Amino acid sequence: MKKILKTVGISFIACLTVGCSSDDNKGGKSNEEETTLIVLDRMEELQYDSEYSEEQESDELALFSKTTYVFHYDEKGRVAIFDVDDLDEIPLSEESRSLTKSTLTYNDANQIKSIHTIEMISGENWIDEQFEYNAQGVLVKSVERVDNETKHYQLNEKKQVVSLKVVTDHNYEEHYAYEYDERGNIIRATEIDNSKRVHDFTYDTNKTPYENMSINFTHSNFDYTHYLTSLNVGKNNILSYKDRYGEWVMKHELNAEGYPIESTGSFNSDNRTKRLVYKYTYKSIKIKK
């Protein structure tokens, strides 16, 4: 897994842990004029690693990263802004903090048109990405101006990304291919080079925290799939992720409505143990039909 904050990496939290009203929790029509959606309000991501425990001379897994995400929505229920508060070094302190604000815009077809991320402490631009679609509304390219990075997408008839080429400002290229199950989940991501390395995924059949959202961060922490974060890829929750280093196993605690309220991932090898914890908090929003 990979921490991808600068590539619009996002984690997830969910509400309903303290019980919303029954009207708020249904996610259906409230009347002919409005629809109620359950969406993420906040998310907290905690990362632990035994490697840092050794540095601190402790038998407990050391917390080395804590990230909080807060989502804001427009009148159509689309993610308009998300704020990220990230502590990403040991020891956790103000010196290791970054605070970012990402603003999303959409075209008339409700497709993401741009993402602009600013680091609020320094005022630096972190991301300025523009998305391009063809006359049929199919995504073909995106250009990230801060790092001068261009992504070329190839989609199948189901509008799933099956091939991705990433070109940097030094003309270094990365190539990836994706395979899907019948529900639209990525089951294999392959790095197209001489190594042909693959990452394999399995899933449950439950709703993700992003069920009613315009973006989906299910794959944002994985090397070969984090580029797809803004493309709303993923229908169900990851149960396992396997690469050449080993296997991550995920467990999900669900609320009464079937949304995850906490997800835990674990990785064990001969000399290292890692753990990820995601906590989700939801809210209900009303949008015009």
Backbone as numpy.savetxt, mean C-alpha at the origin, in Angstrom:
# Nx Ny Nz CAx CAy CAz Cx Cy Cz
10.47 -8.17 2.35 9.64 -6.98 2.35 10.52 -5.73 2.35
9.96 -4.67 1.90 10.75 -3.47 1.73 9.96 -2.27 2.18
10.64 -1.36 2.90 9.99 -0.14 3.34 9.98 0.83 2.18
8.82 1.25 1.70 8.72 2.06 0.49 8.01 3.36 0.79
8.47 4.12 1.75 7.78 5.38 2.06 7.91 6.35 0.91
9.10 6.44 0.28 9.31 7.43 -0.75 8.66 7.04 -2.07
8.16 5.81 -2.16 7.44 5.40 -3.37 5.97 5.26 -3.04
5.47 6.18 -2.27 4.08 6.19 -1.84 3.76 4.91 -1.10
4.72 4.42 -0.30 4.43 3.25 0.50 3.44 3.63 1.56
2.51 2.79 1.79 1.48 3.06 2.75 1.12 1.78 3.43
0.71 1.90 4.69 0.22 0.75 5.39 -1.24 0.99 5.66
-1.81 0.19 6.63 -3.25 0.27 6.78 -3.70 0.09 8.21
-4.79 0.81 8.64 -5.45 0.61 9.91 -6.94 0.53 9.68
-7.69 0.08 10.66 -9.12 0.08 10.48 -9.85 0.39 11.74
-11.05 1.01 11.62 -11.82 1.36 12.78 -12.75 0.26 13.15
-13.89 0.62 13.66 -14.87 -0.36 14.08 -14.34 -1.25 15.18
-13.16 -0.94 15.73 -12.65 -1.72 16.86 -13.45 -1.39 18.12
-14.09 -0.24 18.12 -14.91 0.12 19.28 -16.36 0.24 18.88
-16.71 -0.30 17.72 -18.12 -0.41 17.33 -18.75 0.88 16.93
-18.97 1.04 15.61 -19.73 2.16 15.10 -21.20 1.79 15.14
-22.05 2.74 14.83 -23.47 2.44 14.81 -23.79 1.49 13.67
-24.92 0.80 13.75 -25.27 -0.16 12.71 -25.45 0.52 11.36
-25.94 1.73 11.33 -26.10 2.45 10.06 -24.76 2.72 9.42
-23.75 3.05 10.26 -22.43 3.39 9.73 -21.72 2.17 9.17
-22.05 0.99 9.67 -21.25 -0.18 9.36 -21.71 -0.96 8.14
-22.82 -0.62 7.53 -23.36 -1.46 6.49 -22.70 -1.24 5.14
-22.25 -0.03 4.87 -21.56 0.24 3.62 -22.47 0.24 2.42
-23.79 0.37 2.61 -24.74 0.36 1.50 -25.42 1.68 1.35
-26.56 1.71 0.65 -27.28 2.94 0.39 -28.00 3.42 1.64
-27.89 4.70 1.94 -28.64 5.27 3.06 -29.95 5.85 2.55
-29.98 6.36 1.33 -31.21 6.78 0.65 -30.89 6.88 -0.83
-31.81 7.44 -1.61 -31.60 7.47 -3.05 -30.55 8.49 -3.46
-30.21 9.42 -2.57 -29.29 10.48 -2.94 -27.86 10.21 -2.47
-27.69 9.42 -1.40 -26.37 9.22 -0.82 -26.05 7.74 -0.64
-24.77 7.45 -0.66 -24.27 6.11 -0.36 -23.27 6.23 0.78
-23.30 5.28 1.71 -22.35 5.25 2.82 -21.27 4.23 2.54
-20.02 4.66 2.67 -18.88 3.79 2.44 -18.06 3.65 3.72
-17.54 2.47 3.96 -16.57 2.26 5.03 -15.17 2.35 4.42
-14.36 3.26 4.94 -13.02 3.51 4.39 -12.03 3.62 5.54
-10.76 3.53 5.21 -9.73 3.70 6.23 -9.67 5.15 6.70
-9.58 5.31 8.00 -9.32 6.61 8.60 -7.84 6.73 8.92
-7.32 5.76 9.66 -5.91 5.76 10.07 -5.35 4.34 9.96
-4.03 4.29 9.87 -3.32 3.03 9.92 -2.01 3.21 10.66
-1.62 2.18 11.38 -0.33 2.19 12.06 0.46 0.95 11.64
1.69 1.17 11.27 2.58 0.07 10.87 3.77 0.03 11.82
4.00 -1.14 12.43 5.11 -1.35 13.35 6.00 -2.44 12.81
7.32 -2.19 12.77 8.27 -3.18 12.26 9.26 -3.54 13.36
9.46 -4.85 13.55 10.36 -5.38 14.58 11.40 -6.27 13.91
12.61 -6.32 14.52 13.68 -7.11 13.90 14.65 -7.57 14.98
14.96 -8.85 15.00 15.90 -9.39 15.99 17.31 -8.85 15.80
17.65 -8.42 14.59 18.98 -7.87 14.33 19.23 -6.64 15.19
18.19 -5.82 15.39 18.32 -4.63 16.23 18.26 -4.99 17.71
17.64 -6.12 18.04 17.62 -6.58 19.43 19.03 -6.87 19.91
19.85 -7.46 19.04 21.23 -7.76 19.40 22.01 -6.49 19.70
21.75 -5.44 18.93 22.43 -4.17 19.16 22.04 -3.59 20.52
20.80 -3.85 20.96 20.32 -3.31 22.22 20.46 -4.31 23.37
21.11 -5.46 23.09 21.35 -6.50 24.08 20.05 -6.90 24.77
19.06 -7.23 23.95 17.75 -7.61 24.46 17.29 -8.90 23.79
16.52 -9.70 24.54 15.95 -10.91 23.98 14.64 -10.64 23.25
14.07 -9.46 23.43 12.82 -9.10 22.78 13.10 -8.54 21.39
12.16 -8.75 20.47 12.30 -8.15 19.15 12.26 -6.63 19.27
13.22 -5.96 18.66 13.31 -4.51 18.78 12.41 -3.82 17.77
11.67 -2.81 18.23 10.90 -1.96 17.34 11.85 -0.98 16.67
11.93 -1.02 15.33 12.84 -0.12 14.64 12.14 0.82 13.67
10.82 0.68 13.52 10.10 1.58 12.62 8.65 1.67 13.07
8.14 2.90 13.11 6.74 3.15 13.47 6.20 4.19 12.52
5.15 3.84 11.79 4.60 4.73 10.77 3.09 4.84 10.94
2.59 6.07 10.92 1.15 6.31 11.04 0.66 7.01 9.80
-0.45 6.52 9.23 -1.05 7.08 8.03 -2.45 7.60 8.36
-2.78 8.77 7.84 -4.12 9.34 8.01 -4.64 9.70 6.62
-5.87 9.25 6.31 -6.45 9.42 4.98 -7.58 10.45 5.01
-7.63 11.28 3.96 -8.67 12.29 3.79 -9.32 12.09 2.43
-10.64 12.31 2.35 -11.41 11.97 1.16 -12.13 13.19 0.58
-12.35 13.16 -0.74 -13.10 14.24 -1.37 -14.59 13.90 -1.40
-15.39 14.75 -2.04 -16.84 14.58 -2.03 -17.31 13.34 -2.79
-16.42 12.77 -3.63 -16.76 11.55 -4.36 -16.26 10.29 -3.65
-15.68 10.46 -2.47 -15.19 9.32 -1.71 -13.80 8.84 -2.13
-13.11 9.61 -2.95 -11.77 9.24 -3.38 -10.74 9.78 -2.39
-9.62 9.07 -2.26 -8.54 9.58 -1.41 -8.00 10.86 -2.03
-8.11 11.96 -1.30 -7.63 13.25 -1.80 -6.25 13.58 -1.25
-6.04 13.24 0.03 -4.78 13.52 0.72 -4.51 12.38 1.70
-3.25 11.99 1.82 -2.89 11.15 2.96 -1.61 11.69 3.59
-1.62 11.72 4.92 -0.49 12.20 5.70 0.24 11.01 6.31
1.57 11.08 6.32 2.38 9.99 6.86 3.36 10.55 7.88
3.32 9.98 9.09 4.24 10.33 10.18 5.13 9.11 10.40
6.42 9.23 10.05 7.30 8.08 10.02 8.50 8.26 10.93
8.71 7.29 11.84 9.92 7.19 12.65 10.64 5.94 12.18
11.82 6.09 11.61 12.38 4.97 10.84 13.83 4.67 11.17
14.29 4.98 12.37 15.65 4.64 12.75 15.69 4.31 14.23
16.70 3.56 14.62 16.94 3.24 16.03 18.05 4.16 16.53
17.88 4.83 17.69 16.65 4.84 18.48 15.60 5.77 17.84
14.30 5.48 18.08 13.25 6.32 17.56 13.33 7.69 18.24
13.45 8.73 17.43 13.59 10.08 17.97 13.12 11.08 16.93
13.05 12.35 17.33 12.63 13.39 16.40 13.59 13.51 15.22
14.88 13.17 15.45 15.85 13.26 14.37 15.57 12.27 13.24
14.88 11.18 13.57 14.59 10.17 12.55 13.19 10.32 11.97
12.50 11.40 12.32 11.10 11.57 11.89 11.02 12.24 10.53
10.06 11.77 9.73 9.67 12.49 8.52 8.15 12.63 8.53
7.67 13.76 8.06 6.24 14.04 7.97 5.93 14.41 6.53
5.13 13.59 5.86 4.83 13.87 4.46 3.33 14.05 4.24
3.02 14.85 3.23 1.64 15.05 2.79 1.58 14.76 1.30
0.73 13.78 0.93 0.56 13.41 -0.47 -0.81 13.85 -0.95
-0.86 14.56 -2.07 -2.11 15.06 -2.66 -2.34 14.35 -3.98
-3.55 13.81 -4.17 -3.90 13.09 -5.38 -4.93 13.88 -6.17
-4.79 13.88 -7.50 -5.82 14.44 -8.38 -6.30 13.35 -9.33
-7.51 13.56 -9.90 -8.14 12.53 -10.72 -8.63 13.15 -12.03
-8.75 12.31 -13.06 -9.34 12.77 -14.32 -10.85 12.55 -14.30
-11.52 12.85 -15.39 -12.98 12.75 -15.43 -13.48 11.31 -15.31
-12.60 10.34 -15.55 -12.97 8.93 -15.43 -12.64 8.37 -14.04
-12.32 9.28 -13.10 -11.97 8.90 -11.73 -10.69 8.08 -11.64
-9.81 8.23 -12.61 -8.50 7.59 -12.57 -7.49 8.59 -12.00
-6.51 8.07 -11.28 -5.50 8.95 -10.69 -4.73 9.68 -11.79
-4.70 10.99 -11.68 -4.01 11.83 -12.67 -2.61 12.21 -12.18
-2.49 12.48 -10.87 -1.19 12.88 -10.34 -1.11 12.59 -8.85
0.13 12.41 -8.37 0.43 12.29 -6.95 1.59 13.23 -6.66
1.39 14.10 -5.67 2.43 15.06 -5.29 2.68 14.93 -3.79
3.91 14.58 -3.41 4.26 14.37 -2.01 5.31 15.37 -1.58
5.05 16.04 -0.45 5.97 17.02 0.13 6.38 16.55 1.52
7.68 16.63 1.83 8.15 16.38 3.19 7.96 17.69 3.95
7.09 17.68 4.97 6.63 18.91 5.60 7.69 19.58 6.48
8.62 18.82 7.03 9.65 19.41 7.90 10.67 20.20 7.08
11.15 19.58 6.00 12.17 20.23 5.17 11.58 21.06 4.04
10.33 20.77 3.67 9.71 21.44 2.53 10.12 20.85 1.19
10.83 19.73 1.20 11.31 19.12 -0.05 10.18 18.40 -0.78
10.25 18.45 -2.11 9.39 17.61 -2.93 9.94 16.19 -2.95
9.13 15.22 -2.58 9.57 13.83 -2.59 9.04 13.10 -3.82
7.82 13.38 -4.21 7.22 12.71 -5.36 6.42 13.72 -6.16
6.56 13.68 -7.47 5.72 14.46 -8.39 5.49 13.59 -9.62
4.41 12.77 -9.55 4.19 11.76 -10.57 2.91 12.05 -11.34
3.01 11.99 -12.67 1.89 12.22 -13.56 1.58 10.92 -14.32
0.27 10.58 -14.41 -0.15 9.34 -15.05 -0.78 9.64 -16.41
-0.45 8.83 -17.40 -0.95 9.04 -18.76 -1.77 7.84 -19.22
-2.91 8.11 -19.86 -3.83 7.07 -20.34 -4.04 7.26 -21.84
-4.34 6.16 -22.53 -4.63 6.28 -23.95 -6.09 6.64 -24.18
-6.53 6.70 -25.44 -7.88 7.14 -25.76 -8.94 6.20 -25.21
-8.56 4.95 -24.93 -9.50 3.98 -24.37 -9.50 3.98 -22.84
-8.75 4.90 -22.25 -8.69 5.00 -20.79 -7.79 3.98 -20.13
-6.87 3.41 -20.90 -5.94 2.41 -20.37 -4.63 3.08 -19.98
-4.14 2.81 -18.77 -2.89 3.38 -18.31 -1.73 2.88 -19.17
-0.91 3.81 -19.65 0.22 3.42 -20.49 1.56 3.85 -19.90
1.56 4.94 -19.12 2.84 5.46 -18.65 2.62 6.38 -17.44
3.64 6.47 -16.59 3.67 7.51 -15.57 5.08 8.06 -15.49
5.18 9.34 -15.20 6.47 10.02 -15.14 6.62 10.67 -13.78
7.67 10.28 -13.04 7.96 10.85 -11.74 9.11 11.84 -11.92
8.83 13.13 -11.67 9.76 14.19 -12.05 10.87 14.44 -11.05
10.67 14.11 -9.77 11.71 14.38 -8.77 12.92 13.49 -8.99
12.69 12.19 -9.14 13.78 11.24 -9.37 13.97 10.93 -10.86
13.19 11.60 -11.71 13.28 11.40 -13.16 13.15 9.92 -13.51
12.02 9.37 -13.11 11.77 7.95 -13.31 10.49 7.77 -14.13
10.55 6.92 -15.14 9.40 6.68 -16.01 9.00 5.21 -15.94
7.69 4.98 -15.80 7.17 3.62 -15.77 6.30 3.39 -17.00
6.52 2.27 -17.68 5.73 1.89 -18.85 4.92 0.65 -18.48
3.60 0.72 -18.67 2.70 -0.35 -18.26 2.11 -1.06 -19.47
2.01 -2.38 -19.36 1.26 -3.16 -20.34 0.13 -3.86 -19.60
-1.12 -3.64 -20.05 -2.28 -4.21 -19.39 -2.95 -5.25 -20.29
-3.61 -6.23 -19.65 -4.35 -7.21 -20.43 -5.79 -6.75 -20.64
-6.65 -7.64 -21.19 -8.03 -7.24 -21.48 -8.84 -6.97 -20.23
-8.37 -7.45 -19.08 -9.04 -7.17 -17.80 -8.51 -5.91 -17.13
-7.64 -5.18 -17.83 -6.99 -3.97 -17.34 -6.11 -4.26 -16.12
-5.51 -5.44 -16.10 -4.53 -5.81 -15.09 -3.13 -5.58 -15.65
-2.24 -5.03 -14.83 -0.86 -4.82 -15.27 -0.16 -6.18 -15.37
0.25 -6.55 -16.56 0.95 -7.82 -16.75 2.43 -7.62 -16.99
2.82 -6.39 -17.34 4.22 -6.10 -17.58 4.51 -4.65 -17.18
5.65 -4.45 -16.54 6.06 -3.11 -16.11 7.54 -2.91 -16.40
7.87 -1.80 -17.06 9.26 -1.41 -17.26 9.50 -0.08 -16.57
10.50 -0.02 -15.72 10.85 1.19 -14.99 12.20 1.68 -15.50
12.23 2.94 -15.95 13.46 3.52 -16.50 13.87 4.71 -15.65
15.11 4.72 -15.14 15.60 5.81 -14.31 16.33 6.84 -15.16
16.78 7.91 -14.50 17.44 8.99 -15.23 18.80 8.57 -15.79
19.38 7.48 -15.30 20.65 6.99 -15.83 20.42 5.85 -16.83
19.16 5.75 -17.31 18.77 4.73 -18.28 18.93 3.30 -17.73
18.95 3.18 -16.41 18.89 1.86 -15.80 17.45 1.37 -15.87
17.25 0.12 -16.25 15.90 -0.40 -16.44 15.62 -1.59 -15.53
14.40 -1.62 -15.01 13.90 -2.77 -14.28 12.67 -3.28 -15.03
12.53 -4.60 -15.14 11.40 -5.21 -15.85 10.72 -6.23 -14.93
9.41 -6.16 -14.87 8.65 -7.09 -14.04 7.45 -7.63 -14.81
7.07 -8.88 -14.50 5.87 -9.48 -15.08 4.99 -9.98 -13.94
3.66 -9.96 -14.15 2.72 -10.31 -13.10 1.69 -11.32 -13.58
1.39 -12.29 -12.71 0.35 -13.29 -12.98 -0.72 -13.16 -11.90
-1.99 -13.42 -12.28 -3.13 -13.18 -11.39 -3.96 -14.45 -11.21
-4.67 -14.52 -10.06 -5.66 -15.58 -9.90 -6.99 -15.11 -10.44
-8.02 -15.96 -10.33 -9.32 -15.63 -10.90 -10.01 -14.48 -10.21
-9.56 -14.12 -9.01 -10.18 -13.01 -8.28 -9.46 -11.67 -8.53
-8.35 -11.71 -9.25 -7.61 -10.47 -9.55 -6.47 -10.18 -8.61
-6.03 -11.17 -7.83 -4.87 -11.01 -6.96 -3.59 -11.43 -7.68
-2.50 -10.70 -7.43 -1.21 -11.10 -7.99 -0.72 -12.35 -7.25
-0.49 -13.44 -7.97 0.00 -14.66 -7.35 1.49 -14.88 -7.63
2.01 -14.23 -8.66 3.45 -14.32 -8.94 3.93 -13.02 -9.57
5.05 -12.51 -9.04 5.73 -11.36 -9.63 7.13 -11.81 -9.99
7.53 -11.57 -11.24 8.82 -12.04 -11.74 9.67 -10.88 -12.18
10.93 -10.86 -11.74 11.89 -9.88 -12.23 12.46 -10.40 -13.53
12.23 -9.66 -14.62 12.66 -10.13 -15.94 14.10 -9.68 -16.19
15.02 -10.52 -15.78 16.44 -10.33 -16.11 17.05 -11.73 -16.17
18.35 -11.80 -16.10 19.00 -13.11 -16.23 18.65 -14.05 -15.09
18.30 -13.49 -13.93 18.04 -14.33 -12.76 16.64 -14.93 -12.77
15.67 -14.24 -13.38 14.28 -14.68 -13.40 13.76 -14.97 -11.98
14.11 -14.12 -11.03 13.67 -14.33 -9.65 12.18 -14.08 -9.53
11.52 -14.88 -8.70 10.07 -14.78 -8.55 9.69 -14.54 -7.10
8.57 -13.86 -6.91 7.93 -13.69 -5.62 6.53 -14.26 -5.74
6.17 -15.16 -4.83 4.87 -15.82 -4.88 4.00 -15.38 -3.71
2.68 -15.23 -3.98 1.72 -14.78 -2.97 0.56 -15.76 -2.88
0.01 -15.91 -1.67 -1.28 -16.56 -1.49 -2.18 -15.62 -0.71
-3.51 -15.87 -0.77 -4.49 -14.92 -0.22 -5.63 -15.64 0.50
-6.31 -14.88 1.38 -7.57 -15.36 1.92 -8.69 -14.95 0.97
-9.93 -15.06 1.42 -11.06 -14.66 0.58 -11.81 -13.48 1.18
-11.18 -12.76 2.10 -11.83 -11.66 2.80 -11.52 -10.30 2.17
-12.29 -9.30 2.56 -12.09 -7.94 2.08 -10.79 -7.35 2.62
-10.13 -6.55 1.81 -8.97 -5.80 2.28 -9.44 -4.50 2.93
-8.55 -3.80 3.64 -8.92 -2.49 4.18 -9.24 -1.46 3.10
-8.87 -1.74 1.85 -9.02 -0.79 0.75 -10.22 -1.09 -0.13
-11.14 -1.88 0.36 -12.30 -2.34 -0.40 -13.03 -1.20 -1.11
-13.19 -0.06 -0.44 -13.96 1.06 -0.99 -13.08 2.29 -1.27
-11.77 2.06 -1.50 -10.85 3.17 -1.67 -10.31 3.24 -3.09
-9.82 4.41 -3.48 -9.31 4.63 -4.83 -7.85 4.22 -4.99
-7.19 3.86 -3.90 -5.82 3.36 -3.94 -5.77 2.11 -3.06
-4.73 1.31 -3.24 -4.65 0.03 -2.55 -3.19 -0.27 -2.23
-2.87 -0.39 -0.95 -1.49 -0.57 -0.53 -1.17 -2.00 -0.10
-1.97 -2.96 -0.56 -1.74 -4.36 -0.22 -0.32 -4.80 -0.56
0.23 -4.33 -1.68 1.53 -4.80 -2.15 2.64 -3.76 -1.99
2.43 -2.75 -1.17 3.37 -1.63 -1.15 4.69 -1.95 -0.46
4.76 -3.00 0.34 6.00 -3.32 1.06 6.80 -4.44 0.42
6.52 -4.77 -0.84 7.21 -5.87 -1.51 8.00 -5.35 -2.72
9.21 -5.87 -2.89 10.15 -5.32 -3.86 9.60 -5.23 -5.28
8.95 -6.28 -5.76 8.56 -6.33 -7.17 7.18 -5.76 -7.43
6.44 -5.41 -6.39 5.06 -4.96 -6.58 4.77 -3.57 -6.02
5.72 -2.96 -5.32 5.43 -1.67 -4.68 5.12 -0.57 -5.69
5.59 -0.74 -6.93 5.29 0.26 -7.96 3.80 0.32 -8.31
3.04 -0.71 -7.93 1.63 -0.78 -8.30 0.70 -0.20 -7.23
1.26 0.41 -6.19 0.47 0.88 -5.06 -0.69 1.78 -5.47
-0.46 2.68 -6.38 -1.50 3.66 -6.74 -2.51 3.12 -7.74
-2.38 1.84 -8.15 -3.21 1.31 -9.23 -4.36 0.44 -8.73
-4.58 0.38 -7.42 -5.72 -0.35 -6.84 -5.70 -1.83 -7.23
-4.53 -2.45 -7.05 -4.36 -3.87 -7.35 -4.52 -4.68 -6.07
-5.37 -5.69 -6.09 -5.52 -6.58 -4.94 -6.94 -6.63 -4.44
-7.53 -7.82 -4.39 -8.91 -8.00 -3.94 -9.01 -8.60 -2.55
-7.98 -9.36 -2.14 -8.03 -10.06 -0.85 -6.73 -9.85 -0.09
-6.69 -10.32 1.16 -5.54 -10.11 2.04 -4.47 -11.18 1.83
-3.22 -10.77 1.85 -2.10 -11.69 1.66 -1.97 -12.62 2.86
-1.85 -13.92 2.60 -1.59 -14.91 3.64 -0.13 -15.32 3.70
0.53 -15.34 2.54 1.95 -15.67 2.52 2.63 -14.99 1.35
3.91 -14.75 1.56 4.76 -14.14 0.53 6.10 -14.86 0.58
6.55 -15.38 -0.56 7.77 -16.17 -0.58 8.73 -15.63 -1.63
10.00 -15.46 -1.22 11.06 -15.10 -2.17 12.27 -15.97 -1.88
13.41 -15.64 -2.45 14.59 -16.51 -2.32 15.17 -16.50 -0.91
14.76 -15.52 -0.08 15.27 -15.44 1.29 14.42 -16.23 2.28
13.20 -16.55 1.91 12.33 -17.25 2.84 10.88 -16.88 2.63
10.07 -17.07 3.66 8.63 -16.87 3.54 8.08 -16.05 4.69
7.27 -15.06 4.35 6.48 -14.31 5.32 5.11 -14.97 5.44
4.63 -15.09 6.66 3.30 -15.63 6.91 2.47 -14.54 7.60
1.27 -14.27 7.04 0.41 -13.20 7.54 -0.83 -13.79 8.19
-1.27 -13.15 9.29 -2.52 -13.48 9.95 -3.34 -12.21 10.10
-4.67 -12.34 9.95 -5.54 -11.17 9.96 -6.69 -11.38 10.94
-6.87 -10.40 11.81 -8.03 -10.39 12.72 -9.10 -9.49 12.09
-10.31 -10.02 11.96 -11.38 -9.31 11.27 -12.42 -8.78 12.26
-13.11 -7.70 11.86 -14.24 -7.22 12.64 -15.52 -7.90 12.14
-16.65 -7.50 12.71 -17.92 -8.15 12.36 -18.29 -7.94 10.90
-17.80 -6.87 10.28 -18.12 -6.57 8.89 -17.15 -7.23 7.91
-16.17 -7.96 8.43 -15.24 -8.68 7.57 -14.01 -7.91 7.15
-13.77 -6.73 7.74 -12.57 -5.96 7.45 -11.46 -6.28 8.45
-10.20 -6.32 8.03 -9.11 -6.53 8.98 -9.00 -5.37 9.97
-8.83 -5.69 11.24 -8.55 -4.65 12.23 -7.11 -4.72 12.71
-6.48 -5.89 12.51 -5.05 -6.03 12.79 -4.48 -7.15 11.94
-3.34 -6.89 11.33 -2.64 -7.89 10.52 -1.22 -8.04 11.05
-0.77 -9.27 11.17 0.57 -9.55 11.69 1.31 -10.44 10.72
2.53 -10.04 10.40 3.37 -10.84 9.52 4.62 -11.27 10.25
5.08 -12.50 10.00 6.29 -13.00 10.66 7.20 -13.68 9.65
8.50 -13.53 9.88 9.52 -14.13 9.04 10.59 -14.69 9.96
10.96 -15.96 9.74 11.97 -16.60 10.57 13.00 -17.28 9.68
14.27 -17.06 10.00 15.36 -17.78 9.35 16.28 -18.30 10.45
17.40 -18.90 10.07 18.30 -19.49 11.06 18.86 -18.45 12.03
19.05 -17.24 11.55 19.71 -16.25 12.40 18.96 -14.93 12.51
17.70 -14.90 12.06 17.00 -13.61 12.09 15.49 -13.84 12.18
14.82 -12.98 12.95 13.37 -13.00 13.06 12.85 -11.58 12.84
11.80 -11.47 12.01 11.18 -10.17 11.76 9.69 -10.28 12.01
9.09 -9.15 12.38 7.65 -9.12 12.56 7.10 -7.77 12.11
5.97 -7.81 11.44 5.24 -6.62 11.03 3.86 -6.64 11.66
3.43 -5.49 12.17 2.09 -5.38 12.74 1.41 -4.18 12.11
0.21 -4.40 11.55 -0.59 -3.33 10.98 -1.89 -3.22 11.77
-2.25 -2.02 12.17 -3.50 -1.79 12.89 -4.34 -0.81 12.08
-5.62 -1.14 11.90 -6.48 -0.39 11.00 -7.64 0.26 11.76
-7.91 1.51 11.44 -9.07 2.21 12.00 -9.90 2.77 10.85
-11.21 2.45 10.85 -12.09 2.84 9.76 -13.03 3.98 10.17
-13.64 4.56 9.17 -14.73 5.51 9.40 -15.73 5.37 8.27
-16.93 5.87 8.48 -17.97 5.88 7.45 -18.04 7.26 6.84
-18.14 7.32 5.51 -18.33 8.59 4.83 -19.55 8.48 3.92
-20.24 9.58 3.73 -21.39 9.63 2.83 -21.01 10.37 1.58
-21.33 9.78 0.44 -21.02 10.42 -0.85 -22.29 10.50 -1.69
-22.33 11.46 -2.57 -23.44 11.58 -3.51 -23.31 10.51 -4.57
-24.44 9.97 -4.98 -24.43 8.95 -6.03 -23.98 9.54 -7.36
